[in-house]
């Protein structure tokens, strides 16, 4: 899988999760998704981007990852091997 394909899959995953959530918000550079009575958090843990509760690894071997809100839109910015990538995800 090329780097571009990995990015496209990642962006589609986040867009899908946001679209089926009852609400989505950014807290402390984490993406918080609420569905019915369940809350999921997508956040950086060590060198991984993970979904909690549980520990679903979404990306590995990253230096930094953060979610942020700009002009009402959600973005993910991450650094991997010294390269910064930024995507609108919602």
Secondary structure, DSSP 8 states (H G I E B T S, - for coil): --HHHHHHHHHHHHHHHHHHSSEEEEETTEEEEEETTEEEEEEEETTEEEEETTTEEEE-S-SEEEEEEETTEEEEEEEETTEEEEEE--
